[in-house]
Amino acid sequence: MPAAALLAALAFVAYSVQQFRSRFDFAVAMAPFTLWRITIFVALVAAEYGAYMPEIGRQGQYANATAAFLIFMILMYTAAEFSFTHSARAFQLIGRRPPLTLAHPDLRLIFSTALIVVTAGVGYLLLKGMAEGFPLFTQTDRFAFRLQTSDYFLGLVIGNALVLAALLGVCLAYGRHPLIRLCAATAMAVFLGTMFLFGEKFFSILAMACVFVAPTLLARGGRKVGAGAWMIAALIFSGAVAVTWYIYSDYGRNLPGYTLERIMSRVAGQGQLWFAAWIDARPLQGDQAQWNQMTQTLYPMDGHDLAFQSGTNIFYLMRRYAPDELWATIQEFRGTVTYTAGTEAYLILTLGIVGGALATGLLGAYYGAVAAYVVFAMRTPAFVRLFLAGKLLAYTLDGSHQAAFWNIAGTRVLVTLAAILAWEAVAALLRQHGSAAFSPASFTRTTRRPTGIANPQMKKSSAPKPAS
């Protein structure tokens, strides 16, 4: 009965809250994954209560889809937590650094680079928006705008949004002077505002906000967050909701009732692929040919175009379930407009339910290792390490949400992992040989006035020795 779907969703929410209490660092690092999956649970509950899903042209019904997704998520998060724990221990062996301040050369580099890039990027986007019109005001879909402009720098700024959020977040967490923290918070607010103008929606903004506040939360170690932080979070959330409402109201032309209906149908769409796939999936039988075809998209640096042309990854699900008119629109946009939350759905259709469950567990272990490295990078921030961690997190989030497997095991992900291994190996080697740039003593070294004594313990007493 549909009430079981609601209980399954509430169970996952309770599990997520418990993670924040028992494994705070793990919960913070996994927050972008968790928030997205909470929306899938909400969508599945709506579908099992009978909501209509226009993007697949189906009326919802009770199908045990929510309870099944709960089992898959417990499997994924159990594997992720296990991997996170052991990966974090391995990263601790690489070496710890004392708490940083702005005097540290790495943090100076992070702060200056973040401000320069954000200032240049926001300035370029604002000039472009004033010249060509902002998508939010010209009532242009963000994907259509990017397709029409084909602007390399626009894609570069948006594609590195999580990296910029991580850099600014570290400055907020470790900047000792209030002015530094104010600059970081202001730069992030301006950056998010610019993303709003270019049509970024709720979950993209929420992911950036999660990455931005993560270093501060990790530095505080779960201690009570001040009222100012809650106010900032409320402003970001309210802004994301307001922009989403404005876009779905057809830029202010629709009545509130119709706008709410569109938003709710969009929310229901977050779980539509899993709902349809769960009904069609078989315990052991899958689509091996489609799985083999998907692996071919892992070789290019960006497998999106090849996946679209061959109808694999997320496009396999869209071609299978999208109504004809909607699929024609997707083809017109050359696959830049895609469905969401298709990774687990793709796995159970191509590998069967049992194989999909095993693959979900393996992916969970990978997500946990990525989360552990992100936490390590935020707690011991070096510019290169933080940049690579941000890129890896961006790829992993996209792959885990969009069934874009080229962002999980593709060539560019392997290149990023190789760069991480090379960076950490070089850093460990330099520390081992006592390089001043990596020596822990250099991070806390202070200037002392010379005393004229090399070692106080070796100072000879001027008093005469007592007679024996």
N, C-alpha and C positions, 0 to 999 in steps of 0.2 A: 504494500500500500504506500501511497505517496509520503505518509508521515515518516516512513523509514528513511526516505531520501533526506528529509529535514534533519533527522537525528544523525545521519552520517555526516552531513555538512557541519553540524554543531560539534560533533566529535573531532573533526579536523581542526576547527577553530580552537577548541579546548586544548588539543595537542600542541598547536602552535603557541598558545599562551604559556603552556607549561614549559616549552622549550626556552622561552625568554626567562623563565624563573630558574631553570636548572642548568641550561647551557647557553648563557647570554651571548658569548662571542659567536657561537654557531648560529644562533637565531638571528643575530644582527647581520651576519654575512649572507645568510640564506633569505633575508627579508624580501628582496626582489622576486625570488622564486616563489616564496610563500604567498605574498599578496596576490600574485597572478593566479595561483591555484585556488585561493579562496574565491575569486570571482568565477572560476570554473565550477566550483561547488554551488555557488549561488545560481548560476545558469542551469546546472543540472537539476536543482530543486525546482526551478521554474518550469523546466521542460517536463519533469515527471509529474508536475501538477497540471500539465496540459497546455503550457504556453506554446504559441506558434513560432516557429523558427524560419523566418523568410529566406535566409541565405541558403538553406537546404530544402526549402519548400515542404516542410513536414510539421504536422501537429504533434505536440508532445504527448507522451503517455508514460505510465509507470513501467519501467523496464529493468529495475535493479542497477541502473547505470551509475547512480551516485554511490551506492554501497560498494560496487566494484571499483570505482575510482578511488574510494577511501582505502581499500586494500592495496591498490597499486601505490598510492602515496605513502602509506605506512612502510611498504617495502622500500620505496625510493629514499625516504628520509632516514630509515634505519641504516641503510647502506651508506648514505651521505654522512651521517653522524659518526659511524665507525671509521670511515675514510678520513673525515675531518680530524678526528682525535689523533689518529696515527700520523697523518700528514703534518699536523701541528707539532707533534713531538719531533718529527724529522727536521722541520724548519727551525725549531729551537736549537738543534745541534749546529746549525749554520752559524749561529752567534747572535747574541742580544746586544742592543745598544741602550745606553741610559736615555732617560727622557730628553727629547730635543727641545731646543729653543731656537729663536730666529738667528742667534749667533752661529748656529751650525751651518756649514757651507751647503749641505744638501738642502736644508730647509730654505735658505736664501735663494738657491737655484729654483726650487719648486715654487716659491712665492713669486719671484720675478717672472718666471716663465708663464705661470698661470695667469698673472695679471696682463702680461704682454699679449698672450694668445687670446684671452677673453676680450680684451680691449680691441685688438685688431679684428677678431672674428665678429664681434658684435657690431663694430663700426662698419665693416664690409656688408654685413647683412642688413643693417639699417639703411645704408646708402642704396643697396639693391632694392630693398622694399620701397623706399621713397621714389625710386626711379621706375620700378615695374609694378608697384602695388603689393601690399602685404596680403598673403593668401587669406588671413583672417578677415580682412576688410573687403577684399575683392571677391569674396565668396567662391574661392577656388580651392578645390581639394588639394591637400598638401602633396599627395603623390602625383597628381596631374601637374602641379606647379613644378615639381622637380623634373618631371618628364619633359615638360615644355622648355625649361631653361637649360637642362643638361649642364648645370654649373658645377664644375669640379670643386671649387672652394666651398660652395654651399654643402655639398655632400661630405667634404672633409670636416667641416665644423660639426655638422650633425652626427657624422659617423664617430667622432671622438668626444661626444658630449659626456659620456661616462668617465673618460679619462680626465677631462677638465673638472668634472664634479669631484673626482677623487683628489686631484691636486689642490683645489680650493678647500676641500674638507680637511685635508691634513694641515693647511695653514690655519684654519679655524681651530683645530684641536690643539696645535702645538705653538701657535703664536703667543708669546708671553705678553706682548704689549697689546692693550685693548684696541689700538688703532689698526694693528695687523688683523685682528679678528673682525673688526668692523669692515675693513677693506675686502676681506674674503667673503663675508656675508653679503655685502653690497654687490660685489662682482657676480656672485651666484644668483642673486635676485634679478639683476639686470639680464644675465644670461637666460634664466628661466623665462623672464618676460619676453625676450626676443624669440625664444622658442614658441611661446604662445602666439606671437604675431605670425609665425610661419606655420601655424596650424598643428603643432604637436599636441597630442591629446593626453588624456588622463594618465594612462599607464606609463607612457614615455616620460612625462614629467615626474611621476611618482618614483620611477626607477632612478632618475637623476637625483631626486631629493634623498632617497634612501642611501645612495652612495655618498652624497655630500655630508650627511650627518653621521655616517658610520664611524669615521675616525674619532669624532668627539665621544660617541657612545662607548667605543672600545677603550678610549683613554680614561673615561670615567669608571669603567669596569662595572657598569650596572648601578652606580650610585644614582641618587635622585636627580632628575633633570629639572632645571630651573624653569620658572614661568616664561622667561624670554624664549627658551627653546620651544616650549609648547605653543607660544604665540606665532613663532616663525612657521612651525609645522601646520598650524591652523590656517595661516595665510596662504601657504603653498597649496594645501588641500582645497581651500575655498576658491583660489584662483583656477585650479585645474577643473573643479566642478563647474565654475561659471563659464569658462571657455568651452568646455564640452557641451554645456547646455546651449550656448550661443550657436555652436556649429550645428547641433542636431535640431535646433529650432529653424533651420534653413536661414541662418543669419538674421533672426529676429522676425521672420515673416509668419511663422506658424504659431498657433495657439498653444498655451502651456499644456493642455491635455494631450494634444497630438505629439508635442515634443517629448513629454514623459513616456508616451507609448513607444516612440522611436527609440528612446534610450533604453527602456526595459527590453525591447526586442533585441537591441544590440547586446545588452547584458546577457540575455538568454543565448545569444549567438556564441558566447565564449565557450560554452560546453557542447555546442551542437555537433562538432565532429566526433567527440568521444561518444556522445549519445547515439549517433547513427552507426559508428563503427562497432560499438558494443553489441548492438542488435545484429549486425552482419557477421561479426567475427566468429570463428570456430576455435574449439579448444586447442587443436594441434595442427590444423591445416591453415596455411597462409598462402601468400602470393610470392613464391620464390623468384619468379622471373622479374617482378617489380623490384624486389630487394636487390637482385643482381644489377638491375638497371640503375638503381639509386647509387650504388657504389661507384659507378662511373662518374658521377658528379663530384666526387671527392678530389679528383685530380687537379682541375683548374684552380687558380688562386681564389676565384669567386665563382662558385658553381651555380649561381642563381640563373643565369641565362641558359645554361645547358639543362638545368632542371626544368625550366619553363618549356624549352623546346622539346624535351623528351617526355614531359608529363610525369615527373617523379617528385619525391619529397612532398611538400605541401600541395603541389599542383596535381598530384595523383588523387588526393582527397577532394580537391576542389572540382576537378573534372568528373569525379565519381558522384559527388553529391550536389553540386551547384545546379540550379535551374538553367535552362539553355540561354535565356536572355542575360542572366548574370555572368555566365561563363563567356559569352560573347564580349561583354564589357571588360572582363578580366583580360581577355586576349587583346582587346583594343589598347589597354594600358600596358601591354607587354609584361604582365605579371608583377607590376609594381604594387598593385593592390592585391593583398592576399588575406586569407582567413587566418585566424589565430588559434592557439591551443590545439595543435594537431600532432604533436610528437608522439604521445602515448597512443593516440588513435592510429597513427601510421604503423606503429610497432605491432599492435594486435591484429591488424589486417594483413600485414606482410609476413609475420612470424607466427601467427596464431596467439591465442590468449596465454598459453604457458610460455612460449618463446618470448612474447611481448613482456611478460612479467619479469623474466630473467634479464632481458635487455634493459628494462626500466631500473632494475636493481643495479646493473652495471653503470648505467648513466648516473644514478644516484651517487655511486662511489666516485665517479669523475667529478660531479658537481661539488661533492664534499672536499675533494682535493683542491679544486679551484677556489672554493670559499676559504680554505685554510691558507692558501697562498695570498689571497687578497687581504686577509686579516694580518698575516705576517708583514705584507708590504705596507699596510697602514700603521702598524705598530713600530716598524723599523724603517721609516720612509727614506729611501734613496730615490732620486729622480728616475733613473732608468728602471728600477724595480717597480716603482709605482706606475709608470707608464705602461710597462708590459703587463702588470696585473690588471690595469684598467682595460686594456685591449682584450685580454683573455676573458675577462668577465663580460664584456660587451658581446663577444662572439658566442660565449656559452649561453647567455640569456636569450639571444636571438635564436640560437639553435634549439634550446629547450622549449621555447614557446611556439616557434613557427614551423616545426618539423623541417628545419633547414640544416640537414646533417653535414653539409659542407662547412658549417660553423662549429661543428663538434669534433669532427675527425678529418676535416679537409686539409688541403695543402697549407693554406695560410695559418691555420691553427697549429699545425705541426711546426711550421717555421717559427711561430711565436713561442711555442714550448721549447724549441731548440735554442732560441735567443735567451729564454729564461735560464735554461740549464747553463748556457755559456756564461751569462752574466754572473750567476751565483758561483760558478766554478772559479771564475777570475777573481771575484770578490773574496772568496774563501782562500784562494792562493795568496793574494796580497796580504790578507790578514795574517795568514800563517807565517809569512816572511816579515811581518812587522812593519808593513807600510804605514806611514803616518796618516795616509788618507783613509785607511780602514781600521786603524788601531783604536780599540775602545777608549784607550787613555786619551787619544786626541780629541774625543768628543767632549771631555770635561776638563781639559787642561786650562788652567788659569795662570795668569802672570803673577809671579811673586817677586818681592824685593829680595835681592841677593843678601844672604846672611854671612857669606864668607866661609861657611862651613859646609863641606860636601856631605857629611853624614854626622848628625849631632851625636850619635852614639859613639863615634870615634874620637870625640873631643877629649883631649887630655886635661885632667884636673890640674890646676895650678897650685892647689893646696898640698903641703908636704905630707908624705905618707906617715902614718903613726909608727912610732918605734915598735919593733917587735919585741 
